[in-house]
Amino acid sequence: MNFSRVFALLLLLAVPRALASVGEHGFLDVTVFEGGGPKQGFAIVIDNETKIKTSDLGASLTSLPVGDHILQIEFNDQSYRQAFKIVKDQPTVILINLEDGFQPDFSVEQPAEPKEEQDSLRISLDGPKTEFQGRILSSVDRQPIKGVRVYIRGLQESSVTDDEGRFKLDLPQGELSFSMVHPRFNTLSMDRVAVNGQSDVQTFAMSPTGIKLEEFVVTAPHIKGSMSSLMDDRRESSEVVDVIGAEQMKKAGDSDAASAIRRVTGLTLVDSKYPYIRGTGGRYVSTFLNGFNLPSPDPSKRVVPLDMFPTGILESINVVKTSSSEYSGEFGGGHIQLKTTSLPEEFFVKYSMSVSAAPGSNDGLSYDGGDRDWLGYDDGTRRLPGLLRVATKNDQKLTERSLANVDGFSPEEMQLIGRSLPNNYNVQEIELPVSRGMSLSMGDGYNLGGKWRFGWLASGIYGDEWETNVQRKAEYQAPEYKKDPYYESNQTERLVKIGATGSLGFDLGEHHQLRMFTSLLRRTSDETYFSEGNNENWDGEFRSYFLKWQEREMILRQYWGSHTMPFLGDLKLDWRYGVADAELYQPDTREYRYQINNDRWEFNTRKGGNKRNFSEMKDDNDEMGVDLTFPQKFGGFGLTLKTGYHKIERKRNGKTRRYGYDLAGTVSPQLLQQDLETIFAEDNIGRDGFVIKELTLGTDSYRGQQEVKATYGQLEFDFFDTVIISGGLRQEESSQFVKTFDLHAPNNQPALAALVNDHSLPSFNTTWKFSTDMQLRFAYSKSLARPDFRELSPAPYIDDETGDSIQGNEELETTVIDAYDTRWEWYGLANESVSFAVFYKNLEKPIEVSIVNGSEYLKYNNAEAATTYGAEVEWHKNLGFMGSWANNFKTGGNIAYMYSRVRLSEDQQGIQTNDDRPLQGQSPYAVNLYLFYDNLKTDTELGLLFNQMGPRIATVGQKPFDDVYEQPLPQLDFTVGQAFAENYKLSFKVKNILDADSKYKQEGRETAFKEKSREYSLGLSAKF
């Protein structure tokens, strides 16, 4: 089935109808008060059909058809009705005050019907804007009123008065209607207020009400991380940005950033955690947290695995698709900007717990581990034993003493060391436990007087997940393309996630903010792997066992501040300093094989038949930055100057020690047919049996260092808030060094590589707001993609993650990318939007990995060039236009089409099978669709979400073998959320409803298959 054509057809049918229907509706904005504050969860019925419920701010925003309507409420066992009118594309505001012993007080503020004589006003809304200044005083004592909310009917602009009762708004010229609201004053409505560009401050007077209410927000709540706040961020951004917030992640049931970000337009994932933006990934994607660059805990990849970041700590994810001079030059495909939850205004506690299972995959594999495995920390069970640790201190090689090696160990010492390794190999079948997770977060905010505030936020997260699947793999050998090797496997993985975060913040008056964030994020994988099949290189049939424990850890410490200086023309100073440490600890990875001999399975005593590896890696980032912003305004013209300095120092150290047992004596065939713990019993370790041997390679240790220094300057011109043009230049210097060395031969010449360069990177972004609800963007930028440390080293190494033998390339060059973007955007009310974008990128010297001809090695090379281009469309639409029955439904999605071609250098042509092919890892299309149901009356949420990416090259083929393609994997998920008892919510999710499996193919033949089961999860959360 051609999904790209089907979804394109759906888009053509749905989007025009959605656009055409916008003018048929307006909006009802209701706020309810009772007993001195906003009334949460208050039920309101519209036209005896539509039921809505107020939020924690007492507010509700609903889309309704144009015309007359009836609002009905129940209070003190009485029913009350209020008529109101909805006007096209504009909000009608109703304030309801409830007080025991009195009838409800309805205050209705509705816009006037559009008339012919108002055409000039409507035209002016699309024209240049001017600054309007006002001051609001009490009608009793003429004192200024602080905290008055000022909004303009028919417009989204609003403001709040300061200590002097003053406010400013950029408004279109003409006669407008103002509404001013304060909890202790009667609402003031002023029609036909002249906005003519004059500098005089207009004064308004409000009369006290006598009703003492807490401060509240009249319009729909603009909550950070909500759909409405992120729409505003996307709309006001200078660059082409796509956003996903906490509200969307919650509705979709996403547990980590990886599962959430795949719903962003044009974004796909590799291995369910590594992001690709518009078909470029890996080194072409940079990830940031709160503006700080993140290191990777992966020893062979530069890209950050996004499954390390639980959505519970995130407020939003921004995917920046066009660069700017203030961003890192290593932009490539784009930046992923993760933002942690903002500090709270008041005290809260939130707790959640969940359980999940895949009924079709209940049976799995395991082995004896440590007592702290459930915490994701090895308790020493897998660490190097004491004797071996002492013997190999100071990087000494484990060898037996001889005439040529007088520093070695005696046979007796070797026997004791060999016996000291834990004899823990056997694999057992188990019934998988239920996966479980829990989280706790709390925080508070304090008003210290005046505009001084302090806030804190802390959270803890724990998850213990189990997954098992069946896999098949095959390789087809030329020329007859017979299937060899071929094997099937069972893989069981236990994934333990632990996270702790803490935030502190100070607002030192209106112009100074200080923030601190620290976190510990851990992801521990315990993998048991069994495979059986045929491999002629291993003399036929085999059984292979693989036991791997891997701890990934990221520790972040971030400090930043913002200081605005009114006495210097509102000059703004932003600074930041951060330390990020990423570590990998992989102790005692065990691998061993059995083979058929005389129709019996025997332990393979050949070299490589058993291995025990101990690996560790540490990646440290130190980062600092200073930015100066100087905004100036001259009537309707704005000019902003920005400059800054950034510096990152990165260090990486990696080391692997490898051991195994060699058969030194003679043992009976009957012993070799036993399980490995019997074979490696103490009595069988010694010169008459098995002897421990060090297998560490001369390329298993490396050190890398990189320093990047950058300065930039940027100008932004704002022409009457209609045309905004920004341009800048970033000068970035990078020095990168890597040394691969033999741990046991420090006097040997190490493999050295260096890459030093200096680039000038221009960028240009412009936004044309040609109407109040539509804008057009144009962008150009030049950016970079640098090779990683091991990619740059000429020394071959083994990727312990994949088992591949890889050789770096000291002649690798930095990839330079020229990117062009255009995007049209439409924004309606109630979070409706449509956008359409086209993009083009030219990559000079893109870095790819391919098989070295005539060998089993993979090698990194620069292709000559590559181009990629495509189109994206995204939409969000409420379905109320279909009838009142659909008022609670919302649909949306995005479709991306991507095309790329690689141009090979002359020395690569004729080696790779396909000289004309797409970029490795790029899908030709990506589709996301959703349908949400949100009933505020019953506090019920339903969601149906679909995701699919097109086929993409997983491995570039060398003659005579074709490219290997990962096949499309359609995923359909369903979520349910039901709130009850005010503070509690029950959630249920079904993942992979279609029960689709992962497949790889080469010339139509299946080379790999991975089973993916349907998964069910149940969760409970509470917030106080």
C-alpha positions, -999 to +999 in steps of 0.1 A: +000+000+000+014+034-010+010+053+023+025+085+009-002+088-018-030+079+006-020+105+032-014+131+005-049+125-007-063+128+028-044+161+032-058+175+000-093+167+012-090+178+048-069+210+048-090+231+023-121+222+042-105+231+075-094+265+061-128+272+046-146+265+078-126+288+100-148+319+092-179+301+104-170+301+141-162+324+170-151+317+205-166+317+240-143+327+268-159+320+302-144+326+337-161+316+369-154+330+404-167+318+438-158+325+474-128+347+467-112+330+439-115+312+405-139+282+405-122+250+392-142+222+376-174+242+373-198+226+347-213+248+320-238+237+294-241+254+260-274+250+240-284+220+260-257+200+242-221+211+246-207+206+281-175+223+293-157+225+326-135+253+339-098+248+345-078+254+377-079+291+368-117+291+365-115+296+327-127+278+296-123+286+259-146+269+234-152+272+197-189+278+187-208+285+155-217+321+147-251+331+160-272+332+192-266+307+220-277+299+255-254+293+285-268+273+314-253+267+349-265+249+381-259+268+414-275+262+448-299+237+433-311+263+408-307+265+371-297+298+355-295+307+318-277+335+300-281+344+263-251+355+243-240+359+207-210+345+188-194+367+162-172+354+134-135+348+144-139+368+176-142+359+213-173+366+235-162+370+271-185+360+300-176+365+337-197+347+363-195+356+400-210+330+424-218+339+460-239+319+485-273+335+491-272+355+459-281+348+423-251+344+399-239+377+384-233+374+346-211+399+329-212+395+291-187+412+268-193+404+232-179+421+201-201+440+177-215+425+146-193+432+116-208+460+095-199+476+062-188+508+080-162+488+099-144+477+067-118+505+072-111+491+107-107+456+094-083+468+068-062+487+094-059+455+114-036+442+087-017+474+084+012+489+104+010+490+142+017+518+166+025+519+203-005+527+226+002+538+262-024+538+289-028+543+327-055+530+349-065+547+382-091+540+409-122+562+405-124+566+443-089+579+452-072+582+418-045+558+429-029+536+402-041+501+400-015+473+396-023+440+379-052+451+356-055+428+326-061+448+294-072+431+263-086+441+229-116+425+215-109+407+183-071+407+188-048+384+207-027+413+222-030+419+259-011+436+287-010+439+325-005+472+343+027+478+364+031+494+398+022+528+383-009+515+366+007+518+332+006+495+302+018+494+266+004+477+236+014+476+199-019+480+181-032+487+146-045+522+140-082+529+142-110+527+167-108+496+190-128+482+219-109+478+252-118+455+282-100+459+315-104+434+343-092+432+379-105+410+407-112+440+430-127+463+404-157+463+381-148+453+346-144+484+324-154+482+287-145+510+264-157+511+228-143+532+199-110+541+217-089+560+192-055+545+184-038+570+162-001+569+169-001+599+192+023+597+222-002+609+248-009+585+276-047+578+279-061+575+314-089+552+324-108+549+357-121+517+373-146+515+403-141+490+432-165+461+434-163+451+470-158+415+460-124+404+472-111+378+447-076+364+443-057+374+412-068+355+381-063+354+344-094+362+324-084+349+290-076+312+283-047+302+305-013+305+289+004+277+307+040+269+299+042+237+280+006+240+269-005+239+232-014+276+232+020+287+247+039+266+223+019+280+193+029+314+205+066+304+207+065+289+173+048+320+158+071+345+174+104+327+167+128+343+143+137+308+129+117+279+114+108+259+145+086+230+154+075+225+189+059+198+211+050+205+247+042+188+279+004+188+272+009+170+239+034+145+253+009+138+281-020+132+258+001+109+235+013+089+265+050+094+256+074+083+283+106+098+270+119+125+246+125+099+219+089+086+217+076+122+218+099+138+192+090+113+164+057+132+161+075+163+149+073+171+112+101+156+092+117+138+121+124+101+123+143+078+147+169+052+142+170+024+168+141+041+185+164+067+201+187+085+176+170+114+158+171+122+121+158+157+110+147+159+074+167+128+066+200+138+082+210+125+116+240+114+137+266+141+134+241+164+116+219+168+147+229+185+179+210+183+212+207+209+239+192+210+274+182+245+286+205+259+259+236+238+269+252+213+245+249+177+256+276+151+254+268+115+243+272+084+265+276+063+234+312+053+227+308+052+190+282+079+182+282+116+186+244+119+187+226+119+220+202+090+227+169+108+234+155+079+254+177+091+283+153+121+290+119+112+306+091+135+295+083+140+332+111+165+335+104+183+302+083+214+295+089+214+258+110+202+229+119+226+201+132+214+168+150+243+152+153+237+114+170+270+103+201+282+119+210+316+133+244+331+142+236+327+179+234+289+176+263+264+174+278+261+140+274+223+142+238+227+130+235+204+099+200+190+099+189+210+130+190+215+167+169+197+193+163+220+222+150+203+254+136+226+280+130+214+316+099+223+336+097+259+348+097+268+384+062+268+400+043+298+413+029+279+443+034+246+462+025+214+445+032+177+448+027+152+419+030+115+420+025+089+393+029+052+389+024+028+360+026-008+350+028-023+315+031-057+298+031-073+264+009-104+267+023-119+235+059-119+249+057-134+284+087-157+283+123-145+283+159-152+292+180-141+322+211-150+342+223-146+378+231-109+385+237-087+415+215-077+444+213-041+432+203-048+396+168-034+403+185-001+409+205-002+377+238-002+397+261-032+396+270-042+432+304-055+422+292-088+408+305-079+373+335-058+381+370-071+376+378-094+406+404-083+431+433-106+419+428-096+383+425-059+392+457-060+412+475-080+385+466-055+358+471-022+377+491+004+360+478-010+327+500-041+329+492-068+304+481-102+318+507-127+303+525-158+316+561-154+325+587-165+300+623-159+290+611-132+266+586-118+292+602-118+326+575-094+339+547-119+334+530-141+360+539-176+370+516-205+360+504-208+396+495-171+396+478-174+363+457-202+376+446-182+407+438-152+385+418-174+361+398-189+389+391-155+404+367-145+375+331-152+386+319-184+371+285-170+360+275-179+324+244-200+324+212-187+309+177-195+323+142-192+309+120-169+330+085-155+330+089-118+325+079-096+354+055-067+347+072-035+338+067-007+363+075+029+367+069+058+392+078+094+395+075+121+422+079+158+417+073+188+440+081+225+441+071+258+455+073+295+448+077+324+473+070+361+470+098+378+489+083+412+486+081+436+457+091+418+426+116+395+443+107+358+440+123+325+448+113+291+435+124+255+436+115+223+419+127+187+425+118+154+408+127+118+410+119+091+384+123+053+384+114+027+358+120-011+355+110-024+321+113-058+305+111-066+269+117-098+248+116-104+211+125-128+184+149-118+157+161-133+124+192-123+104+206-135+071+234-124+047+233-133+010+266-144-005+275-137-041+273-148-068+244-171-063+230-151-034+226-180-011+215-173+024+246-176+047+249-170+075+214-173+088+202-175+124+173-169+147+176-154+182+158-145+214+167-113+231+155-102+265+164-068+278+158-053+313+159-015+312+163+003+345+158+041+344+166+064+373+166+102+373+168+130+398+166+167+390+167+199+410+161+235+400+165+268+419+155+302+407+157+338+419+139+368+404+158+398+418+132+424+409+119+428+374+152+429+356+174+402+370+169+364+370+192+337+383+187+300+376+204+267+385+196+232+373+213+199+382+204+164+372+214+128+373+200+106+345+208+069+343+198+042+319+210+007+326+205-021+301+208-058+311+207-079+280+205-117+276+208-129+240+207-164+226+210-172+189+211-204+168+218-209+132+243-216+105+276-198+096+302-215+074+329-192+088+322-209+121+321-244+107+284-247+103+257-248+129+262-228+161+246-216+193+257-183+206+252-166+240+257-130+248+253-114+283+257-076+285+253-051+313+256-015+303+252+016+326+249+050+309+249+080+331+247+118+325+253+143+352+245+179+344+252+211+364+239+243+347+239+279+359+226+309+339+213+344+344+196+373+326+201+409+335+183+439+319+197+474+324+171+501+318+196+528+325+215+515+294+186+515+271+173+481+282+207+464+273+203+428+282+232+405+294+227+368+294+254+344+307+256+307+312+281+281+325+276+244+325+294+211+332+281+179+316+296+145+322+285+115+302+298+080+312+295+045+300+303+016+323+301-019+307+316-045+329+319-082+322+303-086+288+303-123+282+301-141+248+305-178+241+296-203+214+287-240+210+289-259+178+277-293+164+302-321+166+291-356+160+255-346+163+262-331+198+265-295+209+301-289+221+317-257+236+338-240+209+374-239+222+388-220+193+400-184+195+370-161+199+348-189+212+346-172+246+352-136+256+348-114+286+351-076+280+353-047+305+347-013+290+344+023+302+341+057+286+338+092+299+329+123+280+332+157+298+319+190+285+327+224+299+307+252+284+304+290+289+287+317+270+279+354+272+253+373+250+245+410+248+212+422+234+205+458+227+169+466+216+159+499+202+126+513+189+119+543+167+082+547+163+070+516+144+106+506+136+126+483+158+163+474+157+179+448+179+217+442+180+230+410+194+265+397+200+281+370+220+310+347+228+307+309+233+333+283+242+331+245+247+359+222+259+353+185+253+373+156+266+367+119+260+386+089+273+377+053+264+392+020+274+384-017+269+401-048+285+393-082+269+399-116+283+391-152+274+401-188+282+423-208+259+424-246+261+460-254+272+456-291+280+433-319+270+397-323+282+372-350+275+345-344+248+319-352+275+330-321+295+327-298+265+291-309+261+282-296+296+271-261+304+298-235+306+297-232+344+306-269+346+333-265+320+349-236+337+347-250+372+378-243+393+393-278+388+393-272+351+412-239+352+449-245+350+477-257+327+460-290+322+427-273+312+418-238+305+441-208+309+431-172+311+444-150+284+443-112+277+428-104+243+429-066+245+436-050+212+462-023+206+434+001+195+411-005+225+422+027+243+419+063+231+418+099+242+401+128+224+400+165+230+382+193+212+379+230+218+354+252+200+354+290+203+329+312+186+320+349+183+290+362+165+271+393+156+235+397+146+211+425+136+173+422+136+151+448+119+114+450+128+093+471+104+061+479+121+058+443+133+050+434+097+084+425+083+111+412+106+146+406+091+176+392+109+210+385+097+243+376+113+277+361+110+293+335+133+331+329+134+338+295+147+373+279+154+377+243+162+407+222+171+401+184+175+427+158+184+424+120+190+451+095+201+445+058+198+472+038+217+482+004+229+475+003+266+503-022+272+529-006+250+532+031+259+564+034+240+548+024+207+539+051+183+501+059+188+477+065+160+473+103+159+448+124+141+439+161+141+413+184+125+418+221+129+396+246+110+381+280+111+347+288+094+327+319+088+290+310+090+264+335+077+227+332+084+196+351+073+160+349+085+130+370+075+094+369+085+066+387+066+034+390+086+012+399+057-020+396+077-030+392+114-032+354+111-007+345+083+030+349+079+057+338+054+093+329+064+125+328+043+158+315+057+194+308+046+222+295+067+256+279+064+265+253+090+289+224+098+291+187+107+324+176+122+336+139+125+336+123+159+368+112+177+369+076+166+357+084+131+388+105+128+413+080+141+430+057+115+432+028+140+406+000+134+384-008+164+355-031+173+321-014+180+310-033+210+275-021+205+271-036+170+300-061+169+312-044+136+349-039+128+353-002+119+382+018+107+383+056+110+399+079+086+424+107+095+417+123+061+381+131+070+370+166+063+343+187+080+310+187+061+297+221+051+260+225+046+241+253+028+204+253+038+174+272+023+140+272+038+106+288+031+075+283+052+039+297+051+020+297+084-016+303+094-027+307+130-063+307+141-079+309+175-081+279+199-047+265+189-056+259+152-029+262+126-017+252+092+018+254+078+035+244+045+073+244+041+098+236+014+136+232+020+168+225+002+202+215+016+235+211-002+261+190+017+298+194+007+319+164+017+292+145+037+305+117+060+292+082+054+302+047+065+306+018+040+321-016+037+357-017+027+360-037-005+375-072+000+373-070+038+349-072+068+357-036+079+335-006+077+352+027+070+342+063+073+347+084+041+337+118+027+314+115-004+320+144-028+286+160-022+250+154-015+217+173-019+185+169-001+152+187-005+116+183+003+083+196+016+064+195+048+028+202+058+014+204+093-021+211+106-041+213+138-079+217+136-109+215+160-138+196+145-166+217+159-174+228+123-189+193+117-216+199+144-219+203+181-213+166+186-177+171+174-169+201+197-146+180+218-127+165+189-094+178+175-073+163+147-040+171+132-008+158+119+021+163+096+035+148+064+071+153+052+084+144+018+122+142+015+145+134-015+183+132-015+211+121-038+247+114-030+275+123-055+305+100-050+341+109-055+360+092-084+378+068-061+345+057-046+327+052-079+327+016-090+332+003-054+298+010-040+270-009-057+249+022-063+266+054-075+232+071-075+214+066-042+198+085-013+217+096+018+222+068+043+195+069+069+171+092+050+134+082+046+116+095+015+085+103+037+074+105+073+038+107+084+022+116+118-016+117+124-036+122+155-072+124+167-079+137+202-111+138+222-111+160+252-144+163+273-140+188+301-174+179+315-165+143+322-127+149+324-122+123+297-093+123+272-089+099+242-062+098+217-054+078+185-019+084+171-003+071+139+034+072+129+052+059+099+085+066+081+095+054+046+122+029+037+157+040+043+193+027+037+206+010+068+239-002+052+255+011+020+263-019-002+297-026-018+298-046-051+283-071-057+260-066-027+231-041-028+221-016-002+202-029+028+170-010+035+151-007+067+114-012+058+084+010+069+071+003+103+035+017+108+027+023+145-007+030+158-012+039+195-043+045+216-045+064+248-072+070+274-072+094+304-099+098+330-097+123+359-116+116+391-119+128+427-105+162+415-068+154+421-065+119+405-062+107+369-062+071+355-046+065+321-045+035+298-024+031+266-021+005+239+011+007+218+016-009+184-020-018+178-011-030+143+014-055+158+039-045+131+074-059+131+107-044+121+122-057+089+153-051+067+156-061+031+183-064+004+171-066-032+137-078-019+152-105+003+147-103+041+181-098+059+168-090+093+135-093+113+127-081+148+094-089+165+077-060+181+047-070+203+016-051+212+020-034+246-006-024+272+001+000+301-020+014+330-011+044+350-024+065+380-013+100+388-022+125+415-015+162+419-020+183+450 
